[in-house]
Amino acid sequence: MTPQSSMPSDTSKHAVPSERVRACNDAPVRDDGEFVLYWMIAFRRTEWNFALQRAVAWADELHKPLVIFEPLRVGYQWASDRLHRFVIDGMADNAKRIEKIKGRGVLYYPYVEPEADADKGLLAVLAEQACVVVTDDYPAFFLPRMIAAVAQRLPVRLESVDSNGLLPLRATDEVFTTAYSFRRFLQKELPPHLERDPRPDPLKGLDLPSIKSLPKDIQRRWPPVSDKLLAGDAEALADLPIDHGVAVVDERGGAEAARKRLRYFFEGPIVEYAAGANQPDEDTRSNLSPYLHFGHVSSHELFAELMKREEWTPERLSKQARGKREGWWGASPGAEAWLDEMITWRELGYNMTSHTDDYDRYESLPDWALKTLEDHLSDKRQHVYSLEEFEQAATHDELWNAAQTQLLREGRIHNYLRMLWGKKILEWTEHPQNALAVMIELNNRYALDGRDPNSYSGIFWCLGRYDRAWGPEREVFGKVRYMSSENTARKLHVKDYLKRYAPSTEPASAR
């Protein structure tokens, strides 16, 4: 057996920065195992993936085959046709990719539970045959609790690897309370990490011992995902015990669709991003957040591709930025604006969720926000709606209804209108805690990028997180920033948006 302190050589071409690797238990690495196991649960891709790269490093050092095990449970909260279809699209891409390197010692084992708890025991059986298990260090939803619980039961070393963003989660122990303070930190500390990318293709050039299949008893008890499900068969999806009231969307999941989208965005709309990103009738958004959330594309790949097009080098970084949103990267205005969203705002949420356990609870709001909302609990609400009325886009407000309808139909809301969406829920509920519960339920059930650190940032921003006290003090909101549909309609071009997303008269569950 290999001692716990042992690890793949830091000089290996597959080496992963040490601050991205975390041992989850005290079990040993076993030289006599049959294979190295990569338990793929968040970074569902075969490229630009530090976790897969770490598993490859172990397989290369131990000279063992690599098994990539990608499971999908049916028992998690908000499991639905929409979310399952998006994830399974990614499985189909992964299967196709790994089929091309068949015979190089890599086996892909995608598994979709046919019923709740059907996967019970599968990871343990695989781990019993493994030398070491590597998984994804994702800091939100149920994944951290699942990894912690599993780690103590495995007979071999379990490592979790951070491939979330450009800044490693453990590059700081500080929880940043504003985008400005986090941006200042990034401008000082991020540059060295920009030189430590994951390998674009960690499976390239592998020559590991052959592995054709897992033992037949494992395959009989836990058969891999069917070809029908991988191919998008609607009946096969309908057979699963998940929420069939949240329908699939037209947008396909997976790495191939993510790359198609990034090419489209970088070849055109990003030029207008700085000026037009807030206009709902203009296609200037990247629409990449679902692919980032499900791990179908890496922020490292997005950064590398954009900066290649910008002909950018690190020498263009400004030393005078001091927390400003524009000017630090030395890139075009559209690129600067988008990078601030993709790195500063996205990774600010990852900073919070990786260092706190209460990121999704009302009590985690800043003290000033809790106090001002408490001060205004007795204020009269002109309108109060139930969860069901919100869900069905059945309010008096035409613009809010359109935003909710876009969420129901497409699994997304235009970014600026998403802020208005949350602010109005705060205004139209009896208690801000109720507002938070409504936002989390609707976002996590319907949004393709829900259940993500970044989406929790957006929800809690509506209640004061990452913001400051504003005046004048208002009814219900107190000193929390206020937004109105009337002002929003004056600022944005909403005429076509309102036409496109006019609510249907039939209930959302019927669509």
C-alpha positions in Angstrom: 0.0 0.0 0.0 1.1 3.5 -0.8 1.4 5.9 2.3 -1.2 8.7 2.4 1.6 11.3 2.0 2.6 9.8 -1.3 1.1 11.4 -4.4 1.8 11.7 -8.2 5.0 13.5 -8.9 4.7 17.3 -9.1 6.9 17.2 -12.2 4.5 14.9 -14.0 2.8 16.4 -17.1 -0.4 15.5 -15.3 0.4 17.3 -12.1 -2.3 19.4 -10.4 -1.6 22.4 -8.2 -1.5 21.2 -4.6 -4.0 23.8 -3.4 -6.6 22.3 -5.6 -6.3 18.8 -4.1 -7.9 17.8 -0.7 -7.6 14.4 1.0 -11.1 13.5 2.3 -10.1 10.6 4.5 -7.1 8.8 6.1 -7.4 5.6 4.1 -4.4 4.5 2.0 -3.7 4.3 -1.7 -3.6 0.6 -2.6 -1.1 -0.5 -5.1 -2.9 -3.8 -5.5 -6.2 -2.3 -6.7 -7.6 -3.0 -10.1 -7.9 0.5 -11.4 -8.0 4.2 -10.5 -11.6 5.5 -10.0 -12.7 9.0 -11.0 -16.1 9.7 -9.5 -17.4 12.4 -11.8 -20.2 14.3 -10.0 -19.8 18.0 -10.9 -17.2 18.6 -13.6 -19.0 16.5 -16.2 -16.4 16.9 -19.0 -13.3 15.1 -20.3 -11.3 18.3 -21.1 -9.9 21.2 -19.1 -10.7 19.3 -15.9 -8.2 19.3 -12.9 -10.1 16.4 -11.2 -9.9 14.1 -14.2 -6.2 15.2 -14.7 -5.5 14.1 -11.1 -7.1 10.7 -11.7 -5.0 10.4 -14.8 -1.9 11.3 -12.8 -2.6 8.5 -10.3 -3.4 6.0 -13.1 -0.1 6.9 -14.9 2.0 6.6 -11.7 0.4 3.4 -10.5 0.2 2.0 -14.1 -3.4 1.1 -13.7 -6.5 1.5 -15.9 -8.8 4.4 -15.3 -12.5 4.0 -14.7 -14.6 7.2 -15.1 -17.8 6.7 -13.2 -20.5 9.3 -13.9 -23.7 8.7 -11.9 -27.0 10.6 -11.9 -29.4 10.1 -9.0 -33.2 10.5 -9.2 -33.7 11.2 -5.6 -32.1 14.6 -5.3 -34.3 17.7 -4.7 -35.8 19.2 -7.8 -34.8 16.3 -10.1 -36.8 16.8 -13.3 -37.0 16.0 -17.0 -35.3 19.4 -17.7 -32.3 18.9 -15.4 -31.9 15.2 -16.2 -32.0 15.7 -20.0 -29.3 18.4 -19.8 -27.0 16.2 -17.7 -27.7 13.1 -19.9 -26.8 15.1 -23.0 -23.4 15.6 -21.4 -23.1 11.9 -20.7 -23.7 11.2 -24.4 -20.9 13.6 -25.3 -18.6 12.0 -22.8 -19.4 8.5 -24.1 -18.7 9.6 -27.6 -15.4 11.2 -26.6 -14.1 8.2 -24.7 -15.2 5.8 -27.4 -12.6 7.5 -29.6 -9.7 6.5 -27.3 -11.0 2.9 -26.7 -8.1 0.6 -26.0 -6.0 3.1 -24.1 -6.9 1.9 -20.6 -9.9 4.2 -20.0 -13.4 2.9 -19.3 -16.4 5.2 -19.0 -19.3 4.0 -16.8 -22.4 6.3 -17.0 -25.1 5.3 -14.6 -28.6 6.8 -14.3 -30.7 5.5 -11.3 -33.9 3.9 -12.5 -35.5 4.5 -9.1 -34.5 6.2 -5.9 -31.6 4.6 -3.9 -31.0 2.1 -6.7 -27.3 3.2 -6.7 -26.9 2.3 -3.1 -23.7 0.3 -2.7 -22.4 0.9 -6.2 -19.7 3.4 -5.3 -18.6 1.2 -2.4 -18.3 -1.9 -4.6 -16.2 0.1 -7.1 -14.0 1.5 -4.4 -13.3 -1.9 -3.0 -11.5 -2.7 -6.3 -9.9 0.7 -6.7 -6.4 1.9 -5.9 -7.6 5.4 -5.1 -10.8 7.4 -5.7 -10.8 11.0 -7.1 -13.9 13.2 -7.1 -15.0 16.7 -7.8 -14.7 19.4 -5.1 -17.9 21.4 -5.7 -18.9 23.6 -2.8 -22.7 23.8 -3.0 -26.0 21.8 -3.1 -25.9 18.3 -1.5 -22.5 17.4 -2.9 -20.2 18.5 0.0 -22.4 16.5 2.5 -22.4 13.5 0.2 -18.6 13.5 -0.2 -18.1 13.9 3.6 -20.4 11.0 4.4 -18.9 8.7 1.7 -15.3 9.4 2.6 -15.5 7.8 6.0 -16.9 4.6 4.6 -14.4 4.0 1.7 -11.5 1.6 2.2 -9.2 3.6 0.0 -8.0 7.2 -0.2 -10.6 9.7 -1.5 -9.4 13.0 -2.9 -11.6 15.8 -4.0 -10.2 18.2 -6.6 -11.2 21.8 -7.3 -11.8 22.6 -10.9 -14.4 25.3 -10.3 -12.7 28.5 -11.3 -9.6 30.4 -12.2 -8.9 31.1 -8.5 -8.6 28.0 -6.3 -11.2 27.8 -3.6 -8.5 27.6 -0.9 -6.4 30.5 -2.2 -7.9 32.5 0.7 -9.7 31.8 4.0 -11.4 35.2 3.8 -15.1 35.5 2.9 -15.5 38.6 0.7 -18.6 40.7 1.3 -18.5 42.9 -1.8 -17.6 42.4 -5.4 -15.3 45.4 -5.1 -13.2 43.8 -2.3 -13.0 40.5 -4.1 -12.1 42.2 -7.3 -9.2 44.0 -5.6 -8.0 40.7 -4.2 -8.2 39.0 -7.6 -6.3 41.8 -9.2 -3.5 41.2 -6.7 -3.5 37.4 -6.3 -5.0 35.9 -9.5 -2.2 36.4 -12.1 0.0 33.5 -10.9 -2.9 31.2 -11.1 -3.5 32.2 -14.8 -0.3 30.2 -15.6 -1.6 27.0 -14.0 -4.3 25.8 -16.4 -5.6 22.3 -16.4 -4.5 20.3 -19.5 -6.9 20.9 -22.4 -7.0 17.1 -23.0 -5.8 15.1 -20.0 -6.7 11.8 -21.8 -4.4 12.6 -24.8 -1.6 10.2 -25.3 -2.5 7.8 -22.5 -1.2 4.3 -22.6 -2.6 2.5 -19.6 -3.2 -1.2 -19.1 -6.3 -2.4 -20.9 -9.7 -2.6 -19.3 -12.7 -3.8 -21.4 -15.5 -3.8 -18.9 -16.5 -3.9 -15.2 -17.3 -7.4 -13.7 -20.6 -8.8 -15.0 -22.2 -8.9 -11.5 -21.8 -5.1 -11.2 -23.2 -4.5 -14.6 -26.2 -6.8 -13.9 -27.1 -5.1 -10.7 -26.3 -1.6 -11.9 -26.6 -1.5 -15.7 -25.1 1.5 -17.3 -27.4 4.2 -18.8 -29.4 2.9 -21.8 -28.6 3.9 -25.4 -32.2 5.2 -25.6 -31.7 7.7 -22.7 -28.3 8.8 -24.2 -30.0 9.3 -27.6 -32.7 11.6 -26.1 -35.6 9.1 -26.1 -38.6 10.9 -24.5 -40.3 7.7 -23.3 -37.1 6.5 -21.6 -37.0 9.8 -19.7 -40.7 9.6 -18.9 -40.1 6.2 -17.2 -37.8 7.7 -14.5 -39.4 8.8 -11.2 -38.6 12.5 -11.5 -40.6 15.7 -11.9 -42.2 15.4 -15.3 -44.0 18.8 -14.8 -40.7 20.6 -15.6 -40.3 20.0 -19.3 -37.1 19.8 -21.2 -35.9 22.9 -23.1 -34.8 23.2 -26.7 -31.2 23.9 -25.5 -29.1 20.8 -25.6 -26.6 20.1 -22.7 -23.1 18.8 -23.0 -19.6 19.9 -24.1 -20.4 20.0 -27.8 -23.3 22.4 -27.3 -21.2 24.5 -24.9 -18.4 24.9 -27.4 -20.9 25.8 -30.1 -22.4 28.5 -27.9 -19.0 29.9 -26.9 -17.9 30.1 -30.5 -21.0 32.0 -31.4 -20.7 34.4 -28.5 -17.0 35.1 -29.0 -17.3 35.6 -32.7 -20.0 38.3 -32.5 -22.2 39.3 -29.5 -19.3 39.8 -27.1 -18.4 43.0 -29.0 -21.6 44.6 -27.9 -21.6 43.0 -24.4 -20.5 46.1 -22.5 -23.2 48.3 -24.0 -26.1 45.9 -24.7 -25.9 43.2 -22.1 -28.8 44.6 -20.1 -31.2 44.7 -23.1 -33.5 41.7 -23.1 -34.4 42.0 -26.8 -30.7 41.8 -27.9 -28.8 38.5 -28.0 -25.7 39.9 -26.3 -25.7 37.4 -23.4 -23.3 34.5 -23.4 -25.9 32.0 -22.2 -23.1 29.8 -20.9 -24.1 29.6 -17.2 -26.0 26.3 -17.5 -22.9 24.7 -19.1 -20.6 26.1 -16.3 -23.1 24.9 -13.7 -23.2 21.3 -14.9 -19.5 21.2 -15.6 -19.9 20.8 -19.3 -17.4 23.6 -19.9 -14.6 25.0 -17.8 -14.0 28.7 -17.0 -10.3 28.0 -17.9 -11.3 27.0 -21.4 -13.6 30.0 -21.8 -10.8 32.3 -20.6 -8.2 30.7 -22.8 -10.4 30.9 -25.9 -11.4 34.5 -25.3 -7.9 35.7 -24.6 -6.6 33.8 -27.7 -9.1 35.8 -29.8 -8.0 39.0 -28.0 -4.3 38.2 -28.7 -3.8 38.9 -25.0 -0.8 38.3 -22.9 -0.3 38.8 -19.1 1.9 41.8 -19.8 -1.3 43.7 -20.6 -2.6 43.5 -17.0 -2.9 46.9 -15.5 -1.1 47.7 -12.2 -3.4 50.6 -11.5 -6.8 49.0 -11.5 -7.4 49.0 -7.7 -10.7 47.2 -7.8 -12.2 48.9 -10.9 -14.4 46.9 -13.2 -12.8 48.2 -16.4 -9.2 48.4 -17.5 -7.5 45.7 -15.5 -7.3 43.0 -18.2 -6.1 45.3 -20.9 -8.7 43.7 -23.3 -11.6 45.0 -25.4 -14.6 46.6 -23.6 -16.8 43.6 -24.3 -14.2 41.2 -23.0 -13.6 43.3 -19.9 -17.3 43.4 -19.0 -17.9 39.7 -19.6 -14.7 38.7 -17.7 -16.0 40.6 -14.7 -19.2 38.6 -14.7 -17.5 35.3 -15.4 -14.7 35.7 -12.9 -15.4 38.3 -10.3 -19.2 37.8 -9.8 -19.2 34.0 -10.5 -16.2 33.2 -8.3 -17.4 35.5 -5.5 -20.3 33.1 -5.0 -17.9 30.1 -4.9 -15.8 32.0 -2.3 -18.9 32.3 -0.1 -20.2 28.7 -0.4 -16.7 27.1 0.0 -16.1 28.9 3.4 -19.5 29.0 5.0 -22.2 26.4 5.7 -25.2 28.9 5.9 -24.8 30.5 2.5 -28.4 29.5 1.6 -30.0 30.6 4.9 -31.7 33.9 5.6 -29.5 34.5 8.7 -26.4 34.7 6.5 -27.5 38.1 5.2 -25.5 41.1 6.3 -26.5 42.6 9.7 -27.6 45.8 8.2 -29.9 44.0 5.8 -31.4 41.8 8.5 -32.1 44.8 10.7 -33.7 47.0 8.0 -35.9 44.1 6.8 -36.9 43.4 10.4 -37.8 47.0 10.9 -40.2 46.9 8.0 -41.9 43.6 8.7 -45.2 45.3 9.6 -45.3 47.5 6.5 -48.4 47.0 4.4 -47.9 45.0 1.2 -50.0 46.3 -1.6 -49.9 42.8 -3.2 -49.3 39.4 -1.6 -49.0 36.3 -3.7 -48.7 32.6 -2.9 -45.9 30.3 -4.3 -48.4 28.8 -6.7 -49.4 32.3 -8.0 -45.7 33.2 -8.5 -45.0 29.9 -10.2 -47.8 30.3 -12.7 -46.8 33.9 -13.5 -50.2 35.1 -12.2 -49.3 38.5 -10.7 -50.7 41.9 -11.7 -47.3 42.9 -13.2 -46.8 42.2 -16.9 -43.1 42.5 -16.9 -42.6 40.2 -13.9 -45.0 37.7 -15.5 -42.9 37.7 -18.6 -39.7 37.1 -16.7 -41.3 34.1 -14.8 -42.7 32.8 -18.1 -39.2 32.8 -19.6 -38.0 30.8 -16.6 -40.8 28.3 -17.1 -40.2 27.9 -20.8 -36.5 28.2 -21.2 -34.9 27.5 -17.8 -33.4 31.0 -17.6 -34.3 34.7 -17.0 -32.5 37.6 -18.7 -29.9 38.7 -16.1 -31.2 42.2 -15.5 -34.8 41.1 -15.3 -33.7 38.3 -12.9 -32.8 41.0 -10.4 -36.2 42.7 -10.8 -37.8 39.2 -10.5 -36.3 38.7 -7.1 -36.9 42.3 -5.8 -40.6 42.0 -6.6 -40.9 38.7 -4.8 -39.5 40.4 -1.8 -42.1 43.2 -2.2 -45.0 40.8 -2.7 -44.6 38.3 0.2 -45.5 38.7 3.9 -42.0 38.1 5.2 -38.5 38.3 3.6 -37.9 34.7 4.7 -40.9 33.7 2.6 -39.5 35.7 -0.3 -36.2 33.8 0.0 -38.0 30.4 0.1 -40.0 31.3 -3.0 -36.9 32.5 -4.9 -34.9 29.4 -4.1 -37.8 27.1 -4.9 -38.6 28.6 -8.3 -35.0 29.2 -9.3 -33.8 25.7 -8.3 -36.7 23.9 -9.8 -36.8 25.7 -13.2 -33.5 27.3 -13.9 -30.8 25.3 -15.6 -28.2 27.1 -13.7 -30.0 26.9 -10.3 -28.6 25.1 -7.2 -25.3 26.9 -8.1 -23.1 29.2 -5.9 -23.6 31.9 -8.5 -27.4 31.6 -8.5 -27.4 31.8 -4.7 -25.4 35.0 -5.0 -28.1 36.5 -7.3 -30.9 35.5 -5.0 -29.3 36.8 -1.9 -28.2 40.0 -3.6 -31.9 40.8 -3.9 -32.0 40.9 -0.1 -28.8 42.8 0.5 -25.9 40.4 0.2 -22.9 42.0 -1.6 -24.7 45.3 -1.5 -24.8 48.4 0.8 -27.6 50.3 2.5 -29.5 52.6 0.1 -31.7 55.6 0.6 -34.3 56.8 0.7 -35.7 54.2 3.1 -38.8 52.6 1.6 -41.8 50.6 2.6 -41.1 46.8 2.9 -37.5 47.2 1.5 -36.2 49.6 4.1 -32.6 50.3 3.1 -32.3 47.3 0.7 -31.9 48.5 -2.9 -35.2 49.0 -4.6 -36.2 48.2 -8.2 -39.5 48.9 -10.0 -41.0 47.4 -13.1 -41.8 50.9 -14.4 -38.2 52.2 -14.1 -37.0 48.9 -15.7 -39.3 49.3 -18.6 -38.1 52.8 -19.2 -34.4 51.7 -19.1 -34.8 48.6 -21.3 -36.3 47.7 -24.6 -39.1 45.4 -23.3 -41.8 45.6 -26.0 -40.7 42.6 -27.9 -39.8 40.7 -24.7 -43.3 41.2 -23.4 -44.7 39.8 -26.6 -42.4 36.8 -26.7 -43.0 35.8 -23.1 -46.7 36.6 -22.7 -47.9 34.0 -20.1 -49.8 31.0 -21.3 -53.4 30.5 -20.0 -52.6 26.9 -19.2 -50.7 26.0 -16.0 -47.0 25.7 -16.2 -47.1 22.0 -15.2 -49.0 21.3 -18.4 -46.4 22.7 -20.7 
